[in-house]
Amino acid sequence: MRNIDIFTLLHEPHTSRLVQGFDSVNSGACSIGVVKGQCRQLNAILTESATEEDQWRIVNLKGSINSIAAFDSVAVLGAVDNDHASALAQMQFGRMFDAIEDDVIETNTNGLLRHLATSQFHKHKQLIHRDHLVALQDIPCAVLPGWDGIELTTHEGKTANLLLDMQLHDDNTELLSSFDGLANLLESIGAEHPDFDSIIVEYQYLDKLMDMLHTAMQTASKGGVKVLNVDRSEKPFRHKKVLNVAVSYDFEDGQSITILFHNPDRDAKRISPQDTLLSWKILMNKRDVTGVIQPNQGEGIALPVLAGRVVKLINQNSARFKRTQAKKAESAQTLADAEQRIADKQNQKTALSSEIQGLLDQIDGLNKQNNGQAPNTDTSAVGNTEQSANTKAVTKAEARQIYDALDIRHRWLTGGTTEEFYNQNYPAGISEALTDAKNLLERPFGKVALANGLKDSIERMIATVEKTIERWNKGLSEDSSKAKTYPPIENLGNGYYRAFKNDKKLDDWTAHINTNGEWEVSANNASSRAWRNGYGAPRFFKTIEEMIAKYPAFAALPAMLPTDNNTNANSNNDDADYLNKVIKGEVDFSKASEVESQLESIGSRLTPETNDLFEQAVSAYSMYQVNQAASVN
């Protein structure tokens, strides 16, 4: 289960909600909701930067309302640290009862759900206890197994029930994940390999122990899954300041059992033949099952009993494990097939590109042949030939050939990505075809060519190419291949616009025109979220050009702003609304200077639609002034 899946949204970011004792509380850049469990739900905060790798943080708050003690436990996902989580919880929920932080507890999703589903912790509403929550992290199963030898005394005496209990609490599906070798295991636990003298005796004894356990497993299997291979660490390694040895048993269905032994003497620098090795961790595939197989740690379990318990779990898990591995192999093969198809398509694209280039070269050769001069001709002959060629009417086929040559080359040179477009020399690649097209326009066009609109088509194509050349030259001068691109600007309404730093949309800026006629920009980034509660200190710019120079993400904003026509229309609508309010007496006439200034402003931009309303409004205001003068006299 993903950590975000347990969150239920109640209030979107940048929205206000009513809270008793407060006019309103703004959610800021966070989403506000709840985390629902079987026995209890918690208020929850989801930051805009929350990811699947983040852990939930439970913030315990204590305070008072009217001298009466109050408390709340708030779940926060996406906080950068405990202080950040505490600040968010106090801002959104704690300030309603002047709360202070009591504790911040980190938890995984499944551990939190287990706690919220445990009724004994929630008989009376109270703060989340750290010990209770920590105890429910990564547990092997809900019911502690009981064994009488190799016979199970709990879970109704059924291995299937025990394994189901383990699977329900296998948060990371480690029971169904293939063991990837002792080397990776030792690296994951931070094992350290000191240098020792030769310890042959110890290894001889260990080999005997391994063989005995192997034999016991084969005997206990009773026609089930067999051990195929036994592996051990090459030499003792240090882990948690003691010496360890690891043994791994690989079964024929792909499962594995790994046992870690240690010498509890912290002062030992080597393992002597007389030292006792104790098993302290047993892994089934990648899952720690020590608490299942040896619920009473250090009980000195006999090898046949240990082997019997292990084999029971291995056999019970075998079918599901093989199905999971088959699905993983199928998914891996599907991915490999997809990657191969992509590679094939790339090869086809390369071949087609070569073919297209060959066709372009053929077109260029035909154009040179058609426009070439005959050899061994004197100057006058050449002049006469050129004059004849310039006066010869352009045929439909000739015009089509020139147009296609220009069009194909243009599409070919602009058909890739923006980066590819700027990485090539577009003007040089198109120049020859462009020259041929311009030369063709200097000749008269035949009736058929004109009737088919080929002259107009060539002219439009030339204009398109010249604009593309201009764009390429401009982009090249600005190093467009390295130029940064931004996501589309969002229109938030009421004159507010939001631009983003990158495609992840983690950081953004909000811009609007303030009452002083300046562009005001506020940042929402890591710094503002951590220190300014999601509201950065604003910056001010007299023109939109100055703002864009500082914040290039707003480069497309001018095209989004209202046109003059729209502005005038909006202005007319605002004027009409104000005049109607004056006529109805909904304007405060006691503020004479303000009313008269507004009327004068509207009178300077009257339209046919507002002319009559303006006269009525002036009359209404004049009557008010007459009545006021009469009351004074």
C-alpha positions as CSV (number, residue, x, y, z in Angstrom):
1,M,0.0,0.0,0.0
2,R,1.3,3.4,-0.9
3,N,1.6,5.9,1.9
4,I,-0.7,8.5,0.1
5,D,-3.5,5.9,-0.3
6,I,-4.6,6.2,3.3
7,F,-5.1,10.0,3.0
8,T,-8.6,11.4,2.5
9,L,-8.7,14.9,1.1
10,L,-11.0,17.5,2.7
11,H,-9.5,20.8,1.7
12,E,-7.4,21.6,-1.4
13,P,-4.2,23.7,-1.2
14,H,-4.7,27.5,-1.0
15,T,-8.3,27.2,0.2
16,S,-9.9,28.5,3.4
17,R,-11.9,26.6,5.9
18,L,-14.1,27.8,8.8
19,V,-12.8,26.9,12.3
20,Q,-14.7,27.7,15.5
21,G,-13.1,30.7,17.2
22,F,-11.4,31.7,13.9
23,D,-12.7,33.6,10.9
24,S,-11.0,31.1,8.6
25,V,-7.8,29.1,8.3
26,N,-5.9,28.9,5.0
27,S,-4.4,25.5,4.0
28,G,-1.5,27.2,2.3
29,A,0.5,25.0,0.0
30,C,-0.7,21.8,1.8
31,S,-3.7,19.5,1.4
32,I,-5.7,19.1,4.5
33,G,-7.7,15.9,5.3
34,V,-7.8,12.8,7.5
35,V,-6.3,9.4,7.9
36,K,-9.0,6.9,8.7
37,G,-8.4,3.7,10.6
38,Q,-10.7,0.9,11.8
39,C,-11.0,2.4,15.4
40,R,-9.9,6.0,15.0
41,Q,-9.1,8.7,12.5
42,L,-6.5,11.5,12.7
43,N,-6.3,14.9,11.2
44,A,-3.7,14.8,8.4
45,I,-1.6,17.2,6.4
46,L,-0.1,16.3,3.0
47,T,2.6,18.6,1.6
48,E,2.9,19.4,-2.1
49,S,6.3,17.8,-2.2
50,A,5.3,14.5,-0.6
51,T,6.6,11.3,-2.3
52,E,6.2,7.6,-1.9
53,E,9.5,7.4,-0.1
54,D,8.4,9.7,2.7
55,Q,7.3,8.3,6.1
56,W,4.3,9.5,8.0
57,R,5.1,11.6,11.1
58,I,2.6,11.7,14.0
59,V,2.8,15.0,15.8
60,N,1.4,15.0,19.4
61,L,0.1,18.4,20.4
62,K,-0.9,19.6,23.9
63,G,-2.7,22.8,24.8
64,S,-5.9,24.1,26.4
65,I,-9.2,25.7,25.5
66,N,-10.7,28.1,28.1
67,S,-8.3,26.6,30.8
68,I,-9.5,23.1,29.9
69,A,-6.7,20.7,28.7
70,A,-6.9,19.8,25.0
71,F,-4.7,17.6,22.8
72,D,-4.5,16.3,19.3
73,S,-2.4,13.8,17.2
74,V,-1.8,15.0,13.7
75,A,-0.5,12.9,10.8
76,V,2.0,14.7,8.5
77,L,3.4,13.3,5.2
78,G,6.1,15.0,3.2
79,A,7.8,17.1,5.9
80,V,11.5,17.6,5.5
81,D,12.2,16.8,9.2
82,N,10.4,16.6,12.6
83,D,10.6,20.4,13.1
84,H,8.9,21.0,9.8
85,A,6.2,18.5,10.6
86,S,5.6,20.1,14.0
87,A,5.4,23.6,12.5
88,L,2.8,22.5,9.9
89,A,0.7,20.7,12.6
90,Q,0.7,23.7,14.9
91,M,-0.1,26.1,12.1
92,Q,-3.1,24.1,10.7
93,F,-4.5,22.6,14.0
94,G,-2.5,23.5,17.1
95,R,-3.0,27.2,17.2
96,M,-6.8,26.6,17.8
97,F,-5.9,25.6,21.3
98,D,-2.5,27.2,21.8
99,A,-0.8,23.9,21.5
100,I,2.8,23.0,21.9
101,E,4.6,19.9,20.5
102,D,4.8,16.9,22.9
103,D,6.4,14.4,20.6
104,V,7.0,13.6,16.9
105,I,6.9,9.8,15.9
106,E,7.9,8.5,12.5
107,T,6.0,5.5,11.3
108,N,5.4,3.5,8.1
109,T,2.0,3.2,6.5
110,N,1.1,-0.3,7.6
111,G,2.3,0.3,11.2
112,L,0.1,3.4,11.4
113,L,-2.9,1.5,10.1
114,R,-2.3,-1.4,12.6
115,H,-2.2,1.1,15.4
116,L,-5.5,2.8,14.3
117,A,-7.1,-0.7,14.0
118,T,-6.1,-1.8,17.5
119,S,-9.1,-1.0,19.7
120,Q,-7.3,-1.3,23.1
121,F,-5.3,1.8,22.2
122,H,-8.3,3.9,21.4
123,K,-10.9,3.0,24.1
124,H,-10.5,6.6,25.3
125,K,-9.3,9.4,23.0
126,Q,-5.7,10.1,23.9
127,L,-2.4,11.0,22.3
128,I,-0.6,8.4,20.2
129,H,1.9,6.6,22.5
130,R,5.4,6.2,20.9
131,D,5.9,2.7,22.4
132,H,2.6,1.5,21.0
133,L,3.3,2.7,17.5
134,V,6.9,1.6,17.4
135,A,5.9,-1.9,18.5
136,L,3.6,-2.3,15.4
137,Q,6.4,-1.5,12.9
138,D,7.4,-4.5,10.7
139,I,6.0,-7.2,12.9
140,P,6.3,-10.8,11.7
141,C,2.6,-11.6,12.4
142,A,-0.3,-10.5,14.6
143,V,-0.3,-13.6,16.9
144,L,3.0,-14.7,18.4
145,P,3.5,-18.3,17.3
146,G,3.5,-21.1,19.8
147,W,5.3,-24.4,19.1
148,D,5.4,-27.8,20.8
149,G,8.4,-29.2,19.0
150,I,7.5,-29.0,15.3
151,E,3.8,-29.0,16.1
152,L,2.1,-25.5,16.0
153,T,-0.1,-24.8,19.0
154,T,-1.4,-21.4,17.9
155,H,-3.3,-20.4,14.7
156,E,-5.6,-23.4,15.2
157,G,-2.5,-25.7,14.7
158,K,-2.5,-25.0,10.9
159,T,0.7,-23.8,9.1
160,A,-1.5,-22.3,6.4
161,N,-3.1,-20.0,9.0
162,L,0.3,-19.0,10.4
163,L,1.6,-18.2,6.9
164,L,-1.5,-16.2,6.1
165,D,-0.9,-14.2,9.3
166,M,2.7,-13.6,8.1
167,Q,1.6,-12.6,4.6
168,L,-0.9,-10.1,5.9
169,H,1.9,-8.4,7.8
170,D,4.5,-8.7,5.1
171,D,4.7,-5.0,4.4
172,N,7.3,-5.2,1.6
173,T,6.3,-8.7,0.2
174,E,9.7,-10.0,1.3
175,L,8.3,-13.6,1.6
176,L,7.8,-13.6,-2.1
177,S,11.1,-11.9,-3.1
178,S,14.0,-14.0,-4.2
179,F,17.1,-14.0,-1.9
180,D,19.9,-12.2,-3.8
181,G,22.9,-13.8,-2.2
182,L,24.9,-13.6,0.9
183,A,27.1,-10.8,-0.5
184,N,24.2,-8.4,-0.9
185,L,22.8,-9.4,2.5
186,L,26.1,-8.7,4.3
187,E,26.3,-5.3,2.5
188,S,22.8,-4.4,3.5
189,I,23.4,-5.0,7.2
190,G,26.7,-3.2,7.1
191,A,28.9,-6.2,7.8
192,E,32.6,-5.5,8.4
193,H,35.3,-8.1,7.5
194,P,38.4,-7.9,9.8
195,D,41.6,-9.7,8.9
196,F,42.0,-13.1,10.7
197,D,44.5,-15.9,10.8
198,S,43.4,-19.2,9.2
199,I,40.5,-20.6,11.1
200,I,40.1,-24.1,9.5
201,V,38.7,-25.8,12.7
202,E,35.9,-23.4,12.9
203,Y,35.0,-23.9,9.4
204,Q,35.2,-27.7,9.7
205,Y,32.8,-27.6,12.6
206,L,30.5,-25.3,10.8
207,D,30.5,-27.5,7.7
208,K,29.4,-30.4,9.9
209,L,26.6,-28.3,11.4
210,M,25.5,-27.2,8.0
211,D,25.4,-30.8,6.8
212,M,23.4,-31.9,9.8
213,L,20.8,-29.2,9.3
214,H,20.7,-30.0,5.6
215,T,20.0,-33.6,6.3
216,A,17.3,-32.7,8.9
217,M,15.5,-30.4,6.3
218,Q,15.6,-33.1,3.7
219,T,14.1,-35.6,6.2
220,A,11.4,-33.2,7.4
221,S,10.3,-32.2,3.9
222,K,8.5,-35.6,3.3
223,G,8.1,-35.2,-0.4
224,G,8.0,-31.4,-0.4
225,V,10.5,-28.9,-1.6
226,K,14.1,-30.1,-1.4
227,V,17.4,-28.2,-0.7
228,L,19.5,-27.9,-3.8
229,N,22.5,-25.9,-2.6
230,V,24.1,-24.8,0.7
231,D,26.2,-21.6,0.9
232,R,28.1,-19.8,3.6
233,S,30.1,-16.6,4.1
234,E,33.7,-17.0,3.0
235,K,35.0,-15.8,6.4
236,P,33.6,-14.4,9.7
237,F,32.4,-10.8,9.6
238,R,31.8,-8.2,12.2
239,H,28.3,-6.9,12.7
240,K,27.2,-4.8,15.7
241,K,30.6,-5.3,17.3
242,V,30.5,-9.1,17.4
243,L,31.7,-11.8,15.0
244,N,29.1,-13.4,12.7
245,V,28.9,-16.3,10.2
246,A,26.1,-16.6,7.6
247,V,24.7,-19.9,6.1
248,S,22.2,-20.0,3.2
249,Y,20.1,-23.0,2.0
250,D,18.6,-22.7,-1.5
251,F,15.5,-24.8,-2.3
252,E,14.5,-26.2,-5.7
253,D,11.5,-23.8,-6.1
254,G,13.8,-20.7,-5.8
255,Q,13.1,-20.0,-2.1
256,S,15.9,-19.7,0.4
257,I,16.5,-19.9,4.2
258,T,19.4,-17.8,5.6
259,I,20.7,-18.2,9.1
260,L,23.0,-15.7,10.8
261,F,25.1,-17.0,13.7
262,H,27.1,-14.8,16.1
263,N,29.6,-15.2,18.9
264,P,28.2,-13.0,21.7
265,D,31.7,-12.2,23.0
266,R,32.3,-8.5,22.1
267,D,36.0,-8.6,23.0
268,A,36.8,-11.6,20.7
269,K,39.0,-10.8,17.8
270,R,38.7,-14.3,16.4
271,I,36.5,-17.3,16.7
272,S,38.1,-20.2,18.5
273,P,37.1,-23.9,18.2
274,Q,35.5,-23.7,21.7
275,D,33.3,-20.7,21.0
276,T,29.5,-21.3,20.8
277,L,27.7,-19.8,17.8
278,L,24.1,-18.8,18.4
279,S,21.5,-18.2,15.7
280,W,20.1,-14.6,16.0
281,K,18.3,-14.1,12.7
282,I,16.6,-16.4,10.3
283,L,15.5,-15.1,6.9
284,M,12.9,-16.8,4.7
285,N,13.6,-15.4,1.3
286,K,14.1,-11.7,2.2
287,R,11.7,-11.7,5.3
288,D,13.0,-11.9,8.9
289,V,11.1,-14.9,10.3
290,T,13.1,-15.3,13.5
291,G,10.2,-14.4,15.7
292,V,8.0,-17.0,14.0
293,I,10.5,-19.9,14.0
294,Q,12.1,-19.1,17.3
295,P,9.5,-17.0,19.3
296,N,11.5,-17.6,22.5
297,Q,15.0,-16.3,21.4
298,G,17.8,-18.5,22.7
299,E,15.7,-21.5,23.6
300,G,18.4,-23.8,22.3
301,I,16.1,-25.4,19.7
302,A,17.1,-28.9,18.5
303,L,18.1,-29.2,14.8
304,P,15.3,-31.6,13.8
305,V,12.7,-29.2,15.4
306,L,14.2,-26.1,13.7
307,A,14.3,-27.9,10.4
308,G,10.7,-29.1,10.7
309,R,9.5,-25.6,11.4
310,V,11.5,-24.2,8.5
311,V,10.3,-26.8,6.0
312,K,6.7,-26.4,7.0
313,L,6.8,-22.7,6.1
314,I,8.8,-23.3,2.9
315,N,6.3,-25.9,1.6
316,Q,3.3,-23.8,2.5
317,N,4.7,-20.7,0.8
318,S,6.0,-22.6,-2.3
319,A,3.0,-22.3,-4.7
320,R,2.4,-18.6,-4.1
321,F,6.1,-17.9,-4.4
322,K,6.4,-19.7,-7.7
323,R,3.4,-17.8,-9.1
324,T,4.8,-14.5,-8.0
325,Q,8.2,-15.2,-9.5
326,A,6.5,-16.4,-12.8
327,K,4.7,-13.1,-13.0
328,K,7.9,-11.2,-12.3
329,A,9.6,-13.1,-15.0
330,E,6.7,-12.4,-17.4
331,S,6.9,-8.7,-16.6
332,A,10.6,-8.7,-17.1
333,Q,10.2,-10.4,-20.5
334,T,7.5,-8.0,-21.5
335,L,9.8,-5.1,-20.6
336,A,12.6,-6.7,-22.6
337,D,10.3,-7.2,-25.6
338,A,9.2,-3.6,-25.4
339,E,12.8,-2.4,-25.3
340,Q,13.6,-4.6,-28.3
341,R,10.7,-3.1,-30.2
342,I,11.9,0.4,-29.4
343,A,15.3,-0.6,-30.7
344,D,13.8,-2.0,-33.9
345,K,11.8,1.2,-34.4
346,Q,15.0,3.2,-33.9
347,N,16.7,1.1,-36.5
348,Q,13.8,1.5,-38.9
349,K,13.9,5.3,-38.4
350,T,17.6,5.3,-39.1
351,A,17.1,3.4,-42.3
352,L,14.2,5.6,-43.4
353,S,16.4,8.7,-42.7
354,S,19.1,7.3,-44.9
355,E,16.5,6.6,-47.7
356,I,15.0,10.1,-47.4
357,Q,18.4,11.7,-47.6
358,G,19.2,9.6,-50.7
359,L,15.9,10.9,-52.3
360,L,16.8,14.4,-51.4
361,D,20.2,14.0,-53.0
362,Q,18.5,12.7,-56.2
363,I,16.2,15.7,-56.2
364,D,19.2,18.0,-55.8
365,G,20.9,16.2,-58.7
366,L,17.9,16.5,-61.0
367,N,17.6,20.2,-60.2
368,K,21.3,20.8,-61.0
369,Q,20.8,18.8,-64.3
370,N,17.7,20.8,-65.3
371,N,19.4,24.2,-64.4
372,G,22.8,23.3,-65.7
373,Q,24.6,24.8,-68.7
374,A,25.7,22.9,-71.8
375,P,29.5,22.6,-72.1
376,N,31.7,24.1,-74.8
377,T,29.5,27.1,-75.4
378,D,30.7,30.6,-75.9
379,T,29.6,33.6,-73.8
380,S,26.9,34.8,-76.1
381,A,25.5,31.3,-76.3
382,V,25.4,31.1,-72.6
383,G,23.7,34.5,-72.4
384,N,21.1,33.5,-74.9
385,T,20.5,30.2,-73.1
386,E,20.0,32.1,-69.8
387,Q,17.6,34.6,-71.4
388,S,15.7,31.7,-73.0
389,A,15.5,29.9,-69.7
390,N,14.3,33.0,-67.9
391,T,11.5,33.6,-70.4
392,K,10.5,30.0,-70.7
393,A,7.1,29.4,-68.9
394,V,7.2,27.2,-65.8
395,T,5.3,24.0,-66.3
396,K,3.1,22.2,-63.7
397,A,5.6,19.4,-63.4
398,E,8.6,21.7,-63.0
399,A,6.8,23.8,-60.3
400,R,5.6,20.7,-58.5
401,Q,9.2,19.4,-58.5
402,I,10.7,22.6,-57.0
403,Y,7.9,22.9,-54.4
404,D,8.3,19.3,-53.3
405,A,12.1,19.6,-53.1
406,L,11.7,22.7,-50.8
407,D,8.8,21.2,-48.8
408,I,10.4,17.8,-48.2
409,R,13.8,19.3,-47.1
410,H,12.0,21.7,-44.8
411,R,10.0,19.0,-43.2
412,W,13.0,16.8,-42.9
413,L,15.1,19.4,-41.2
414,T,12.4,20.5,-38.8
415,G,10.9,17.0,-38.1
416,G,12.9,16.2,-35.0
417,T,12.9,17.6,-31.5
418,T,13.6,21.2,-30.7
419,E,17.1,20.3,-29.6
420,E,17.8,18.4,-32.8
421,F,16.5,21.4,-34.8
422,Y,19.0,23.8,-33.2
423,N,21.9,21.3,-33.3
424,Q,21.9,21.3,-37.1
425,N,22.6,24.1,-39.6
426,Y,19.1,24.6,-40.9
427,P,20.0,27.6,-43.3
428,A,22.8,25.7,-44.9
429,G,20.6,22.6,-45.4
430,I,17.8,24.5,-47.0
431,S,19.7,27.2,-48.9
432,E,20.0,25.3,-52.2
433,A,16.3,24.4,-52.4
434,L,15.4,27.9,-51.3
435,T,17.5,29.4,-54.1
436,D,16.0,27.2,-56.7
437,A,12.5,28.1,-55.6
438,K,13.3,31.9,-55.7
439,N,14.8,31.5,-59.2
440,L,11.7,29.8,-60.4
441,L,9.5,32.7,-59.3
442,E,11.5,35.0,-61.6
443,R,10.1,33.1,-64.7
444,P,6.6,33.3,-66.0
445,F,4.2,30.5,-65.0
446,G,2.2,28.5,-67.4
447,K,-1.6,28.5,-67.4
448,V,-1.7,25.0,-65.9
449,A,0.7,25.8,-63.2
450,L,-1.2,29.0,-62.3
451,A,-4.5,27.2,-62.4
452,N,-3.2,24.7,-59.8
453,G,-2.0,27.5,-57.5
454,L,1.5,26.3,-57.6
455,K,3.0,29.8,-57.7
456,D,1.1,30.8,-54.6
457,S,2.1,27.6,-52.9
458,I,5.8,28.2,-53.7
459,E,5.6,31.8,-52.4
460,R,4.0,30.6,-49.2
461,M,6.6,27.9,-48.8
462,I,9.4,30.4,-49.3
463,A,7.9,32.6,-46.6
464,T,7.6,29.7,-44.2
465,V,11.3,28.7,-44.8
466,E,12.5,32.3,-44.3
467,K,10.6,32.5,-41.0
468,T,12.1,29.2,-39.9
469,I,15.6,30.6,-40.8
470,E,14.9,33.7,-38.8
471,R,13.7,31.5,-35.8
472,W,16.8,29.3,-36.1
473,N,19.1,32.3,-36.2
474,K,17.4,33.8,-33.2
475,G,17.4,30.6,-31.2
476,L,21.0,29.9,-32.1
477,S,22.1,33.3,-30.8
478,E,20.3,32.6,-27.5
479,D,21.9,29.1,-27.3
480,S,18.4,27.5,-27.6
481,S,19.9,24.0,-27.4
482,K,20.6,24.8,-23.8
483,A,17.6,27.1,-23.2
484,K,15.4,26.0,-20.3
485,T,11.8,25.2,-20.9
486,Y,9.0,25.7,-18.4
487,P,5.5,24.2,-17.8
488,P,2.5,26.2,-19.0
489,I,1.5,29.2,-16.9
490,E,-1.7,28.7,-14.9
491,N,-4.4,31.4,-14.8
492,L,-5.6,31.4,-11.1
493,G,-8.3,34.0,-11.8
494,N,-8.7,37.5,-10.5
495,G,-5.5,38.6,-12.2
496,Y,-3.3,36.0,-10.5
497,Y,-0.9,33.8,-12.6
498,R,1.3,30.9,-11.5
499,A,4.5,29.8,-13.2
500,F,6.6,26.7,-12.3
501,K,10.4,26.2,-12.0
502,N,10.3,22.8,-13.7
503,D,8.1,19.9,-14.8
504,K,7.9,18.5,-11.3
505,K,6.0,21.7,-10.2
506,L,7.6,21.5,-6.8
507,D,8.5,25.2,-6.8
508,D,6.4,28.0,-8.2
509,W,5.9,31.8,-8.3
510,T,2.6,33.7,-8.2
511,A,2.4,37.1,-10.0
512,H,-0.3,39.8,-10.1
513,I,-0.6,43.5,-10.5
514,N,-1.0,45.2,-7.1
515,T,-2.9,48.4,-6.2
516,N,0.2,50.5,-7.0
517,G,0.2,49.2,-10.6
518,E,3.3,47.1,-10.1
519,W,3.9,43.4,-10.8
520,E,4.1,41.6,-7.5
521,V,5.8,38.1,-7.4
522,S,5.7,35.7,-4.4
523,A,7.8,32.5,-4.3
524,N,6.7,29.1,-3.1
525,N,9.9,27.0,-2.6
526,A,11.7,25.0,0.0
527,S,12.9,28.1,1.8
528,S,9.4,29.7,2.0
529,R,7.8,26.5,3.0
530,A,10.2,25.9,5.8
531,W,10.5,29.5,7.1
532,R,7.6,31.5,5.8
533,N,4.7,29.0,5.9
534,G,4.6,28.7,2.1
535,Y,4.5,32.5,1.4
536,G,7.8,34.0,0.2
537,A,8.7,37.7,0.6
538,P,7.3,39.4,-2.5
539,R,9.3,41.3,-5.1
540,F,8.1,44.2,-7.1
541,F,8.6,45.2,-10.8
542,K,7.4,48.3,-12.6
543,T,7.0,46.5,-16.0
544,I,6.3,43.0,-17.1
545,E,9.6,43.0,-19.0
546,E,11.5,43.5,-15.8
547,M,9.6,40.7,-14.1
548,I,10.3,38.2,-17.0
549,A,14.0,39.1,-17.0
550,K,14.1,38.0,-13.3
551,Y,11.6,35.1,-13.7
552,P,11.9,33.6,-17.2
553,A,9.1,31.2,-16.4
554,F,6.7,34.0,-17.0
555,A,7.9,34.5,-20.6
556,A,4.5,33.4,-22.1
557,L,2.5,35.6,-19.7
558,P,2.1,38.7,-22.1
559,A,0.1,36.5,-24.5
560,M,-2.3,35.5,-21.7
561,L,-3.1,39.0,-20.6
562,P,-6.4,40.5,-21.6
563,T,-6.4,42.4,-25.0
564,D,-7.4,46.1,-25.3
565,N,-10.9,45.1,-26.5
566,N,-11.4,42.8,-23.5
567,T,-10.1,45.5,-21.2
568,N,-12.5,48.1,-22.7
569,A,-15.4,45.6,-22.4
570,N,-14.6,44.9,-18.8
571,S,-14.1,48.6,-18.1
572,N,-17.5,49.3,-19.7
573,N,-19.2,46.6,-17.6
574,D,-17.6,48.0,-14.4
575,D,-18.7,51.5,-15.3
576,A,-22.3,50.3,-15.9
577,D,-22.3,48.5,-12.6
578,Y,-21.1,51.6,-10.7
579,L,-23.6,53.9,-12.4
580,N,-26.5,51.5,-11.6
581,K,-25.4,51.5,-7.9
582,V,-25.5,55.3,-8.0
583,I,-28.9,55.4,-9.5
584,K,-30.2,52.9,-6.9
585,G,-28.6,54.8,-4.0
586,E,-26.3,51.9,-3.1
587,V,-23.2,54.2,-3.1
588,D,-22.2,56.2,0.0
589,F,-22.9,59.8,-1.2
590,S,-21.4,61.2,2.0
591,K,-18.0,60.5,0.4
592,A,-18.6,63.3,-2.1
593,S,-15.0,63.7,-3.4
594,E,-14.8,60.0,-4.1
595,V,-18.1,59.8,-5.9
596,E,-17.4,62.9,-8.0
597,S,-14.0,61.6,-9.0
598,Q,-15.4,58.3,-10.1
599,L,-18.2,60.0,-12.1
600,E,-15.7,62.3,-13.8
601,S,-13.5,59.3,-14.7
602,I,-16.5,57.5,-16.2
603,G,-17.6,60.6,-18.1
604,S,-14.2,60.8,-19.8
605,R,-14.8,57.3,-21.4
606,L,-18.5,57.3,-22.1
607,T,-19.9,54.9,-24.7
608,P,-23.3,54.7,-26.3
609,E,-24.1,51.9,-23.8
610,T,-23.3,53.9,-20.7
611,N,-24.3,57.4,-21.8
612,D,-28.0,57.2,-20.6
613,L,-26.9,55.5,-17.3
614,F,-24.4,58.3,-16.8
615,E,-27.0,61.0,-17.1
616,Q,-29.3,59.2,-14.7
617,A,-26.5,58.7,-12.2
618,V,-25.5,62.4,-12.3
619,S,-29.2,63.4,-11.8
620,A,-29.5,61.1,-8.8
621,Y,-26.3,62.4,-7.2
622,S,-27.4,66.0,-7.9
623,M,-30.7,65.4,-6.2
624,Y,-28.9,64.1,-3.2
625,Q,-26.7,67.2,-3.0
626,V,-29.8,69.5,-3.3
627,N,-31.5,67.6,-0.5
628,Q,-28.4,67.9,1.7
629,A,-28.2,71.6,1.2
630,A,-31.9,72.1,2.0
631,S,-31.5,70.1,5.2
632,V,-28.6,72.4,6.3
633,N,-30.6,75.6,5.6
